[in-house]
Amino acid sequence: MSVIIDALLTGRGLVWFLAKPYLVSSIRRNNMSNPDELLIYARKKFFGVIRPMQERDEIVPLMERVGKQKPKVFVEIGTANGGTLFLLSKMLPQDAFIVSLDLPQGEFGGGYPSWRREVYEAFAKDTQAISLIRADSHQVTSLEQLRSALDGRQIDFLFIDGDHTYEGVKKDYEMYAPLVAKGGMVAMHDISENVIDTRCQVHRFWAEIKKKEKKTEQFIAKDSPKGIGIIYK
Ligand SMILES: C[S@@+](CC[C@H](N)C(=O)[O-])C[C@H]1O[C@@H](n2cnc3c(N)ncnc32)[C@H](O)[C@@H]1O
């Protein structure tokens, strides 16, 4: 039964259309700040319609680092259900600017349909701003769109969780990491080898970049290793 409800909610049906105002209102009213409570909310609320594709032991430590670092400009490449956009946005300061870059439909999670825009826009508090760019991160025009949204600001925290091929994640890093401010952070998901989906090759790029960068950190859950790596700029 819950599978059917879930399918209706995550599809584009009438049920979702009717439920959306309640979800938007619940998200707007959510003033939790504890990472574990936020994770439970994102996984369970409205049958997990904004659930993240992350393990607790990787995303919670990242949320804690973000909470300490207080980045004012956060850019996420790869949003899908909105799970990490929600969780990481909740750790930002009151005046933060949030940008999501994702395909309308895409590999490695599928992008998101347009009815979700309103839900994702509700992730920003009234004192924050959010911009949702629906485009291919690898296109120069997308980089230009981002630059224009940033309006001269640098990125304080970049989260890369888009194209998981070796070439894809490398390109995202090479295109967007230069926009990160000194003292800022770049994090990426799936830094462990994925033996089930061999298209995922982020671990190869992570192994290379870890050697080159001065300060890095990684969180890998024991039972389901996907892993998040952070580079401190
Ligand atoms: C694994 S999902 C993101 C999951 C999300 N960060 C979470 O944990 O809640 C990957 C997303 O990257 C997007 N993606 C893949 N290639 C992309 C590209 N070239 N440009 C923009 N987005 C891309 C997909 O559309 C998909 O929504």
The ligand as an ORCA input file, in Angstrom:
! r2SCAN-3c Opt
* xyz 0 1
  C      22.613     11.027     -7.025
  S      21.519     12.235     -7.603
  C      21.669     13.535     -6.444
  C      21.188     13.157     -5.097
  C      21.049     14.273     -4.097
  N      22.260     15.055     -3.970
  C      20.684     13.698     -2.722
  O      21.441     12.918     -2.137
  O      19.610     14.047     -2.221
  C      22.357     12.856     -8.996
  C      21.697     13.999     -9.714
  O      22.676     14.574    -10.594
  C      22.029     15.018    -11.753
  N      22.990     15.111    -12.856
  C      23.646     14.115    -13.492
  N      24.416     14.614    -14.473
  C      24.254     15.973    -14.446
  C      24.758     17.041    -15.213
  N      25.617     16.843    -16.212
  N      24.349     18.296    -14.913
  C      23.476     18.535    -13.903
  N      22.967     17.559    -13.137
  C      23.346     16.283    -13.396
  C      20.929     13.990    -11.997
  O      19.901     14.575    -12.767
  C      20.502     13.623    -10.581
  O      19.379     14.362    -10.195
*
